[in-house]
Amino acid sequence: MVLSDTTEVYYRKRDHVEGLGPMNSEYNQGLLLHPSIAFTPDGIPLGILDLKMWSRTELGANQTQDGRKTSIENKESVKWLQGYRALCEFVRESDSKYVYICDREADIYELFQEYVVAGENAPDMLIRANHERRIEGGGCSWSYLETLEPAHTYTITVPRKKGKEAREATIELRFEKLTIKSPQYKKLENIDMYALTATEVDGPK
């Protein structure tokens, strides 16, 4: 497994630190780190496969007035594509199976295109969905998955949290291979991919 995510590093005492940039306000200065870290399926860390580091030149530099017209290569979100590209280069010299795992910020159509372009033996990717996608045949991904019968039901233990005891949770898994349509303004090819949902049955309100 290769987990990729972004970390914000803030500096309080920065009198002699060069290269910092604004974070969530002009008064907070720091750097952004985006590592891709490899783990075994048992959670044993193997090391950092790729690392990007940068600072913003101005507050809001990661946004544009018309983001739809800006190439992904000129956005901060290209970090997700760069992490996957680095993994593709790495697996050329490895016989192991790798899965690129990202949170919902990586739900970017261009990232899915990277998998298609990578071709045969490309590393798989597991991306937490952030957008409901239009699918071939009509309808949308989340709405369609809700109509399916569960493919599998299993039980997990939810760890104890502050003020809450540990408990058992029953999970229903639904999945299907779908043809996802490109966002209309991007004019890219449609992509076949598996979509899945894991839903708790009768969970606490």
C-alpha positions in Angstrom: 0.0 0.0 0.0 1.2 3.5 -0.8 -0.6 6.2 1.2 -0.4 9.8 -0.1 -1.5 12.9 1.8 -0.6 16.5 2.5 0.8 17.8 5.8 1.0 21.5 6.7 4.1 22.5 8.7 3.7 25.8 10.6 6.6 27.8 12.0 6.1 30.0 15.0 9.7 31.3 15.4 10.7 32.1 11.8 13.0 35.1 12.0 15.8 33.2 10.3 13.8 30.8 8.2 13.7 31.5 4.4 11.3 30.2 1.9 8.1 30.1 4.0 4.7 31.1 2.6 1.2 31.9 3.9 -1.0 29.1 5.1 -4.6 29.7 6.2 -3.8 33.4 6.8 -1.1 35.9 6.2 0.0 35.6 9.8 0.6 31.8 9.7 3.7 30.9 7.7 5.0 27.5 6.8 5.5 24.8 4.2 3.5 22.0 2.7 4.7 18.5 2.5 3.1 15.8 0.4 4.7 12.4 1.0 3.8 9.0 -0.5 4.7 6.3 2.1 4.7 2.6 1.5 3.3 0.1 4.0 2.8 -3.6 4.0 -0.8 -4.9 4.3 -0.2 -5.4 8.0 0.7 -1.7 8.4 4.5 -2.0 8.7 6.1 1.1 7.2 8.6 0.5 4.4 9.7 4.0 3.7 9.0 7.2 1.8 8.5 6.5 -1.9 8.1 10.1 -3.0 8.0 13.6 -1.3 7.0 17.0 -2.6 7.7 20.2 -0.6 6.7 23.7 -1.4 5.4 27.0 -0.1 2.8 29.3 -1.4 3.8 32.7 -2.7 0.5 34.3 -1.6 -2.6 33.4 0.3 -5.0 31.6 -2.1 -2.2 30.8 -4.5 -3.6 27.2 -4.7 -6.8 28.6 -6.2 -7.6 30.4 -9.4 -10.4 32.7 -10.4 -11.5 30.2 -13.1 -10.1 26.8 -12.0 -11.9 25.0 -14.8 -9.7 26.7 -17.4 -6.4 26.1 -15.6 -4.5 22.9 -16.5 -4.1 20.4 -13.7 -0.3 20.7 -14.2 -0.6 24.3 -12.9 -2.6 23.6 -9.8 -1.5 22.3 -6.4 -3.6 19.2 -7.0 -1.0 18.0 -9.5 0.7 16.6 -6.3 -1.7 13.6 -6.5 -0.7 12.9 -10.1 3.0 13.3 -9.3 2.8 10.8 -6.5 1.2 8.2 -8.7 3.7 8.8 -11.5 6.5 8.3 -9.0 4.9 5.0 -8.0 4.6 3.9 -11.6 8.3 4.5 -12.1 9.1 2.6 -8.9 7.1 -0.5 -9.8 8.9 -1.0 -13.1 11.7 -2.5 -11.0 9.5 -4.4 -8.5 7.5 -7.6 -8.7 5.3 -6.6 -5.8 1.7 -5.5 -6.0 1.1 -1.8 -5.1 -2.1 0.1 -4.4 -2.1 4.0 -4.4 -4.4 5.1 -1.6 -5.7 8.7 -1.2 -8.4 10.6 0.7 -11.2 12.5 -1.0 -9.1 15.5 -2.0 -7.6 13.2 -4.7 -11.0 12.5 -6.3 -9.8 14.2 -9.5 -10.7 12.9 -13.0 -7.2 13.6 -14.3 -5.8 11.2 -11.7 -8.0 8.4 -13.0 -6.7 9.2 -16.5 -3.2 8.6 -15.2 -4.2 5.0 -14.4 -5.4 4.5 -18.0 -2.3 6.1 -19.5 0.0 3.9 -17.3 -1.2 0.9 -19.2 -0.6 -2.8 -18.4 0.6 -3.6 -14.9 -0.2 -0.1 -13.6 -0.5 0.2 -9.8 -4.1 0.1 -8.7 -5.6 3.1 -6.9 -8.2 3.4 -4.1 -9.6 6.9 -3.9 -12.2 8.0 -1.3 -15.0 9.6 -3.4 -15.7 13.2 -3.0 -17.9 13.8 -6.1 -20.9 11.9 -7.4 -20.0 11.0 -11.0 -22.2 10.8 -14.0 -22.2 7.2 -15.4 -22.9 5.8 -18.8 -26.5 4.7 -19.2 -27.8 7.6 -17.2 -27.8 8.4 -13.5 -24.9 8.9 -11.1 -22.5 6.7 -9.2 -23.6 7.0 -5.6 -27.3 6.8 -6.4 -26.8 3.7 -8.6 -24.8 1.9 -5.9 -27.6 2.4 -3.4 -29.9 0.4 -5.6 -27.7 -2.8 -5.5 -28.1 -5.7 -3.1 -25.1 -6.0 -0.7 -22.3 -8.1 -2.2 -20.9 -8.9 1.3 -21.8 -8.2 4.9 -19.2 -8.3 7.7 -18.6 -7.1 11.2 -15.9 -4.8 12.5 -14.9 -3.5 15.9 -15.0 0.3 16.2 -12.3 1.3 18.7 -13.1 3.1 21.9 -13.1 6.9 21.7 -13.3 9.6 24.4 -16.7 9.3 25.9 -17.7 6.3 23.7 -17.2 2.6 24.4 -15.9 0.2 21.7 -18.7 -1.4 19.8 -19.4 -3.9 17.0 -20.6 -2.5 13.6 -22.2 -4.4 10.8 -21.0 -3.2 7.3 -22.7 -3.8 4.0 -20.4 -3.7 0.9 -21.7 -2.9 -2.6 -19.6 -2.5 -5.7 -19.8 -2.7 -9.5 -17.8 -1.8 -12.5 -19.1 1.5 -14.0 -18.2 3.6 -16.9 -17.6 7.1 -15.5 -18.3 10.0 -17.8 -15.8 12.9 -18.0 -16.9 16.2 -16.6 -18.3 18.1 -19.6 -15.9 21.0 -19.3 -12.8 18.7 -19.4 -13.7 16.9 -22.6 -11.7 13.8 -21.6 -12.4 10.1 -22.4 -14.8 8.1 -20.3 -13.2 5.7 -17.9 -14.2 2.2 -16.7 -13.6 1.7 -12.9 -15.0 -0.1 -9.9 -17.0 1.9 -7.5 -17.8 0.6 -4.0 -19.6 1.7 -0.9 -19.2 0.4 2.7 -22.3 1.3 4.7 -23.0 0.6 8.4 -26.3 -1.1 9.1 -28.5 0.5 11.8 -25.6 2.6 13.1 -25.9 5.1 15.9 -27.7 8.3 15.1 
